[in-house]
Amino acid sequence: MTYKEIVKKKEYFQNITWIHLSNCLKAFENRELLSASIWSAVFVESMLKDILSVLLNVNISTEEISSLIARLRNILNNGSSKYELSATDATVIEDIMRRADEIRLKRNRLVHDTGIENNYLESDADDIYKNVNLIIERYIKTEASKVIYRKNKEVAEEIEHNQVEPTFPMFISTITPHTFEQSEFIEEFCSKLKSIGIKPVRCVMTDFDRRNPMEKVRRYIEGCHGIIVLGLERSHAYFYRDKEGSEKELEATHRRYSSAWLQLETGMAIGMGKDVFVLCQKNLYGDGIFDRNWNSYTPVELEMPLDMNDPMIKETLSVLENYKKEVEAKT
């Protein structure tokens, strides 16, 4: 599964299990292999506990992976589940348990042996990563995951019922995420916007838009009050030479850039007289709309790793909520 697909399946997991999975995938992305291997075991332990809780319809206290596997195997062998397990479900859960045990064994070897001196770390971590992805794919197909999904959906619908439907459209200009961290951050940010009454509008391109993509973007922006730019890294230049061959030639290393699409979309919005709000990673190179000095606005810098609890995010959401109220008061 891709990172975007995994993020879309968040409601199939209990909240604490999702947090463990998030930490696991982010550690793999950053090549923090020992940490990722440990988080993988924490994730599968939490997920096995969730499956067991659904099958027995009781809350399960914290147990080690091997103990949870033994209890699950006993249910599969004795048919003591609170609902009738299909043959497919039983096969999938059996496969999940096998892979979870492989993760446990490799995690133990790496933790107690460090794995570094014995050259296990990279190969074991790669195996663990593959198993985590396969476990996620299989888990989504189980009835247990669907029970959790329905419960989470009921809670979400109740919250939405008590909230006013967001009707204040704001165009979201950002990259197509290519990491789990980016995917999760964009989804959570848009969710927060909805909670304060702002309707995030994103332009998704199709093959039909290839001949005139900017026309579609223009129509979307035109129907919004303003634009919110999320400057996330798209490219990383390890070595960079600026103004080559001139007296002002400059060499630099480790410059991070977002997508040129964000510059185009923001330029169109400014040309239409739309209000502009810009957020970007603190380590993003400051050119064009991300210039920290030559701008009519101050780009909000986000610390890495991306975190919705970043004080600058909370401050920006407050600014946007007040902006919404001011615009609505004038209409």
Contacts in CASP RR format, 6 or more apart in sequence:
PFRMAT RR
TARGET T0000
AUTHOR 0000-0000-0000
METHOD contacts of the structure
MODEL  1
MTYKEIVKKKEYFQNITWIHLSNCLKAFENRELLSASIWSAVFVESMLKD
ILSVLLNVNISTEEISSLIARLRNILNNGSSKYELSATDATVIEDIMRRA
DEIRLKRNRLVHDTGIENNYLESDADDIYKNVNLIIERYIKTEASKVIYR
KNKEVAEEIEHNQVEPTFPMFISTITPHTFEQSEFIEEFCSKLKSIGIKP
VRCVMTDFDRRNPMEKVRRYIEGCHGIIVLGLERSHAYFYRDKEGSEKEL
EATHRRYSSAWLQLETGMAIGMGKDVFVLCQKNLYGDGIFDRNWNSYTPV
ELEMPLDMNDPMIKETLSVLENYKKEVEAKT
1 9 0 8 1.000
1 133 0 8 1.000
1 136 0 8 1.000
1 137 0 8 1.000
3 25 0 8 1.000
3 177 0 8 1.000
3 178 0 8 1.000
3 179 0 8 1.000
3 180 0 8 1.000
3 182 0 8 1.000
3 183 0 8 1.000
4 177 0 8 1.000
4 183 0 8 1.000
6 21 0 8 1.000
6 25 0 8 1.000
6 136 0 8 1.000
6 180 0 8 1.000
6 183 0 8 1.000
7 180 0 8 1.000
7 183 0 8 1.000
7 184 0 8 1.000
7 187 0 8 1.000
8 187 0 8 1.000
9 136 0 8 1.000
9 140 0 8 1.000
10 18 0 8 1.000
10 187 0 8 1.000
11 148 0 8 1.000
11 149 0 8 1.000
11 152 0 8 1.000
11 153 0 8 1.000
11 156 0 8 1.000
12 139 0 8 1.000
12 140 0 8 1.000
12 145 0 8 1.000
12 146 0 8 1.000
12 148 0 8 1.000
12 149 0 8 1.000
12 152 0 8 1.000
13 21 0 8 1.000
13 47 0 8 1.000
13 50 0 8 1.000
13 145 0 8 1.000
13 148 0 8 1.000
14 46 0 8 1.000
14 50 0 8 1.000
14 148 0 8 1.000
16 46 0 8 1.000
17 43 0 8 1.000
17 46 0 8 1.000
17 47 0 8 1.000
17 50 0 8 1.000
20 39 0 8 1.000
20 42 0 8 1.000
20 43 0 8 1.000
20 46 0 8 1.000
21 43 0 8 1.000
21 47 0 8 1.000
21 132 0 8 1.000
21 136 0 8 1.000
22 180 0 8 1.000
22 184 0 8 1.000
23 39 0 8 1.000
23 42 0 8 1.000
23 43 0 8 1.000
24 36 0 8 1.000
24 39 0 8 1.000
24 40 0 8 1.000
24 42 0 8 1.000
24 43 0 8 1.000
24 132 0 8 1.000
25 132 0 8 1.000
25 180 0 8 1.000
26 180 0 8 1.000
26 181 0 8 1.000
26 305 0 8 1.000
27 33 0 8 1.000
27 35 0 8 1.000
27 36 0 8 1.000
27 39 0 8 1.000
28 36 0 8 1.000
28 125 0 8 1.000
28 129 0 8 1.000
29 179 0 8 1.000
29 180 0 8 1.000
29 181 0 8 1.000
30 305 0 8 1.000
33 121 0 8 1.000
33 122 0 8 1.000
33 125 0 8 1.000
34 110 0 8 1.000
34 111 0 8 1.000
34 114 0 8 1.000
34 116 0 8 1.000
34 121 0 8 1.000
34 125 0 8 1.000
36 125 0 8 1.000
36 128 0 8 1.000
36 129 0 8 1.000
37 103 0 8 1.000
37 106 0 8 1.000
37 107 0 8 1.000
37 110 0 8 1.000
37 111 0 8 1.000
37 124 0 8 1.000
37 125 0 8 1.000
37 128 0 8 1.000
38 107 0 8 1.000
38 110 0 8 1.000
38 111 0 8 1.000
40 103 0 8 1.000
40 107 0 8 1.000
40 128 0 8 1.000
40 129 0 8 1.000
40 131 0 8 1.000
40 132 0 8 1.000
41 65 0 8 1.000
41 103 0 8 1.000
41 104 0 8 1.000
41 107 0 8 1.000
43 132 0 8 1.000
44 65 0 8 1.000
44 96 0 8 1.000
44 99 0 8 1.000
44 100 0 8 1.000
44 103 0 8 1.000
44 104 0 8 1.000
44 132 0 8 1.000
44 135 0 8 1.000
45 63 0 8 1.000
45 64 0 8 1.000
45 65 0 8 1.000
45 68 0 8 1.000
45 100 0 8 1.000
47 96 0 8 1.000
47 100 0 8 1.000
47 135 0 8 1.000
47 139 0 8 1.000
48 65 0 8 1.000
48 68 0 8 1.000
48 69 0 8 1.000
48 72 0 8 1.000
48 96 0 8 1.000
48 97 0 8 1.000
48 100 0 8 1.000
49 60 0 8 1.000
49 62 0 8 1.000
49 63 0 8 1.000
49 68 0 8 1.000
50 144 0 8 1.000
50 148 0 8 1.000
51 72 0 8 1.000
51 93 0 8 1.000
51 96 0 8 1.000
51 139 0 8 1.000
51 142 0 8 1.000
51 144 0 8 1.000
52 60 0 8 1.000
52 68 0 8 1.000
52 71 0 8 1.000
52 72 0 8 1.000
52 75 0 8 1.000
53 59 0 8 1.000
53 60 0 8 1.000
54 143 0 8 1.000
54 144 0 8 1.000
54 147 0 8 1.000
54 148 0 8 1.000
55 72 0 8 1.000
55 75 0 8 1.000
55 81 0 8 1.000
55 82 0 8 1.000
55 83 0 8 1.000
55 85 0 8 1.000
55 144 0 8 1.000
56 75 0 8 1.000
56 80 0 8 1.000
56 81 0 8 1.000
56 82 0 8 1.000
57 82 0 8 1.000
60 68 0 8 1.000
63 71 0 8 1.000
65 100 0 8 1.000
65 101 0 8 1.000
65 103 0 8 1.000
65 104 0 8 1.000
66 101 0 8 1.000
66 104 0 8 1.000
69 97 0 8 1.000
69 100 0 8 1.000
69 101 0 8 1.000
72 93 0 8 1.000
72 97 0 8 1.000
73 94 0 8 1.000
73 97 0 8 1.000
74 80 0 8 1.000
75 81 0 8 1.000
76 85 0 8 1.000
76 90 0 8 1.000
76 93 0 8 1.000
76 94 0 8 1.000
79 85 0 8 1.000
83 143 0 8 1.000
85 93 0 8 1.000
85 143 0 8 1.000
86 143 0 8 1.000
88 141 0 8 1.000
89 142 0 8 1.000
89 143 0 8 1.000
89 144 0 8 1.000
92 138 0 8 1.000
92 139 0 8 1.000
92 141 0 8 1.000
92 142 0 8 1.000
93 142 0 8 1.000
93 144 0 8 1.000
95 138 0 8 1.000
96 135 0 8 1.000
96 138 0 8 1.000
96 139 0 8 1.000
96 142 0 8 1.000
99 131 0 8 1.000
99 134 0 8 1.000
99 135 0 8 1.000
100 131 0 8 1.000
100 135 0 8 1.000
102 127 0 8 1.000
102 128 0 8 1.000
102 131 0 8 1.000
103 128 0 8 1.000
103 131 0 8 1.000
103 132 0 8 1.000
106 120 0 8 1.000
106 124 0 8 1.000
106 127 0 8 1.000
106 128 0 8 1.000
107 128 0 8 1.000
109 115 0 8 1.000
109 120 0 8 1.000
109 124 0 8 1.000
110 120 0 8 1.000
110 121 0 8 1.000
110 124 0 8 1.000
110 125 0 8 1.000
113 120 0 8 1.000
114 121 0 8 1.000
115 121 0 8 1.000
115 124 0 8 1.000
139 145 0 8 1.000
163 194 0 8 1.000
163 195 0 8 1.000
163 197 0 8 1.000
164 197 0 8 1.000
166 193 0 8 1.000
166 194 0 8 1.000
166 197 0 8 1.000
166 198 0 8 1.000
166 199 0 8 1.000
167 197 0 8 1.000
167 199 0 8 1.000
168 197 0 8 1.000
168 198 0 8 1.000
168 199 0 8 1.000
168 225 0 8 1.000
168 324 0 8 1.000
168 327 0 8 1.000
168 328 0 8 1.000
169 198 0 8 1.000
169 199 0 8 1.000
169 201 0 8 1.000
169 223 0 8 1.000
169 224 0 8 1.000
169 225 0 8 1.000
170 193 0 8 1.000
170 198 0 8 1.000
170 199 0 8 1.000
170 200 0 8 1.000
170 201 0 8 1.000
170 224 0 8 1.000
170 225 0 8 1.000
170 226 0 8 1.000
170 227 0 8 1.000
170 228 0 8 1.000
170 320 0 8 1.000
171 201 0 8 1.000
171 202 0 8 1.000
171 203 0 8 1.000
171 220 0 8 1.000
171 221 0 8 1.000
171 224 0 8 1.000
171 226 0 8 1.000
171 227 0 8 1.000
171 228 0 8 1.000
171 265 0 8 1.000
171 269 0 8 1.000
171 274 0 8 1.000
172 186 0 8 1.000
172 190 0 8 1.000
172 200 0 8 1.000
172 201 0 8 1.000
172 202 0 8 1.000
172 227 0 8 1.000
172 228 0 8 1.000
172 230 0 8 1.000
173 227 0 8 1.000
173 228 0 8 1.000
173 229 0 8 1.000
173 230 0 8 1.000
173 261 0 8 1.000
173 262 0 8 1.000
173 265 0 8 1.000
173 266 0 8 1.000
173 269 0 8 1.000
174 186 0 8 1.000
174 202 0 8 1.000
174 229 0 8 1.000
174 230 0 8 1.000
174 231 0 8 1.000
174 232 0 8 1.000
174 262 0 8 1.000
175 182 0 8 1.000
175 230 0 8 1.000
175 231 0 8 1.000
175 232 0 8 1.000
175 233 0 8 1.000
175 234 0 8 1.000
175 258 0 8 1.000
175 259 0 8 1.000
175 261 0 8 1.000
175 262 0 8 1.000
177 183 0 8 1.000
177 185 0 8 1.000
177 186 0 8 1.000
177 232 0 8 1.000
178 234 0 8 1.000
181 305 0 8 1.000
181 306 0 8 1.000
182 232 0 8 1.000
182 306 0 8 1.000
185 232 0 8 1.000
185 306 0 8 1.000
185 308 0 8 1.000
186 230 0 8 1.000
186 232 0 8 1.000
188 308 0 8 1.000
189 230 0 8 1.000
189 308 0 8 1.000
189 313 0 8 1.000
190 200 0 8 1.000
190 202 0 8 1.000
192 308 0 8 1.000
192 313 0 8 1.000
192 317 0 8 1.000
193 199 0 8 1.000
193 200 0 8 1.000
193 228 0 8 1.000
193 317 0 8 1.000
193 320 0 8 1.000
194 200 0 8 1.000
196 317 0 8 1.000
196 320 0 8 1.000
196 321 0 8 1.000
196 324 0 8 1.000
197 321 0 8 1.000
197 324 0 8 1.000
198 320 0 8 1.000
198 321 0 8 1.000
198 324 0 8 1.000
200 228 0 8 1.000
201 220 0 8 1.000
201 223 0 8 1.000
201 224 0 8 1.000
203 216 0 8 1.000
203 217 0 8 1.000
203 220 0 8 1.000
205 213 0 8 1.000
205 216 0 8 1.000
209 216 0 8 1.000
214 264 0 8 1.000
214 268 0 8 1.000
217 264 0 8 1.000
217 265 0 8 1.000
217 268 0 8 1.000
218 268 0 8 1.000
221 227 0 8 1.000
221 265 0 8 1.000
221 268 0 8 1.000
221 269 0 8 1.000
221 272 0 8 1.000
221 274 0 8 1.000
222 272 0 8 1.000
224 274 0 8 1.000
225 274 0 8 1.000
225 275 0 8 1.000
225 324 0 8 1.000
225 327 0 8 1.000
226 269 0 8 1.000
226 274 0 8 1.000
226 275 0 8 1.000
226 276 0 8 1.000
226 277 0 8 1.000
227 265 0 8 1.000
227 266 0 8 1.000
227 269 0 8 1.000
227 274 0 8 1.000
227 275 0 8 1.000
227 276 0 8 1.000
227 277 0 8 1.000
228 277 0 8 1.000
228 279 0 8 1.000
228 320 0 8 1.000
229 262 0 8 1.000
229 265 0 8 1.000
229 266 0 8 1.000
229 276 0 8 1.000
229 277 0 8 1.000
229 278 0 8 1.000
229 279 0 8 1.000
229 280 0 8 1.000
229 289 0 8 1.000
230 279 0 8 1.000
230 280 0 8 1.000
231 258 0 8 1.000
231 262 0 8 1.000
231 278 0 8 1.000
231 279 0 8 1.000
231 280 0 8 1.000
231 281 0 8 1.000
231 284 0 8 1.000
231 290 0 8 1.000
232 258 0 8 1.000
232 280 0 8 1.000
232 281 0 8 1.000
232 284 0 8 1.000
232 306 0 8 1.000
233 256 0 8 1.000
233 257 0 8 1.000
233 258 0 8 1.000
233 281 0 8 1.000
233 283 0 8 1.000
233 284 0 8 1.000
234 257 0 8 1.000
234 258 0 8 1.000
234 259 0 8 1.000
235 256 0 8 1.000
235 257 0 8 1.000
236 254 0 8 1.000
236 255 0 8 1.000
236 256 0 8 1.000
236 257 0 8 1.000
237 254 0 8 1.000
237 255 0 8 1.000
237 256 0 8 1.000
237 257 0 8 1.000
238 253 0 8 1.000
238 254 0 8 1.000
239 251 0 8 1.000
239 252 0 8 1.000
239 253 0 8 1.000
240 251 0 8 1.000
240 252 0 8 1.000
240 253 0 8 1.000
240 255 0 8 1.000
241 249 0 8 1.000
241 250 0 8 1.000
241 251 0 8 1.000
241 252 0 8 1.000
242 248 0 8 1.000
242 249 0 8 1.000
242 250 0 8 1.000
242 251 0 8 1.000
242 252 0 8 1.000
243 249 0 8 1.000
243 250 0 8 1.000
255 285 0 8 1.000
256 281 0 8 1.000
256 283 0 8 1.000
256 284 0 8 1.000
256 285 0 8 1.000
257 284 0 8 1.000
257 285 0 8 1.000
257 287 0 8 1.000
258 280 0 8 1.000
258 284 0 8 1.000
258 290 0 8 1.000
262 289 0 8 1.000
263 288 0 8 1.000
263 289 0 8 1.000
266 276 0 8 1.000
266 278 0 8 1.000
266 289 0 8 1.000
267 289 0 8 1.000
269 276 0 8 1.000
270 276 0 8 1.000
275 323 0 8 1.000
276 289 0 8 1.000
276 297 0 8 1.000
277 297 0 8 1.000
277 300 0 8 1.000
277 316 0 8 1.000
277 319 0 8 1.000
277 320 0 8 1.000
277 323 0 8 1.000
278 289 0 8 1.000
278 290 0 8 1.000
278 295 0 8 1.000
278 297 0 8 1.000
278 299 0 8 1.000
278 300 0 8 1.000
279 299 0 8 1.000
279 300 0 8 1.000
279 301 0 8 1.000
279 302 0 8 1.000
279 312 0 8 1.000
279 313 0 8 1.000
279 316 0 8 1.000
280 286 0 8 1.000
280 290 0 8 1.000
280 299 0 8 1.000
280 300 0 8 1.000
280 301 0 8 1.000
280 302 0 8 1.000
281 301 0 8 1.000
281 302 0 8 1.000
281 304 0 8 1.000
281 306 0 8 1.000
282 301 0 8 1.000
282 302 0 8 1.000
282 303 0 8 1.000
282 304 0 8 1.000
283 304 0 8 1.000
284 290 0 8 1.000
286 292 0 8 1.000
286 299 0 8 1.000
288 294 0 8 1.000
288 295 0 8 1.000
289 295 0 8 1.000
289 299 0 8 1.000
290 299 0 8 1.000
291 299 0 8 1.000
292 298 0 8 1.000
292 299 0 8 1.000
292 301 0 8 1.000
300 312 0 8 1.000
300 315 0 8 1.000
300 316 0 8 1.000
301 312 0 8 1.000
302 310 0 8 1.000
302 312 0 8 1.000
302 313 0 8 1.000
303 310 0 8 1.000
303 312 0 8 1.000
307 313 0 8 1.000
END
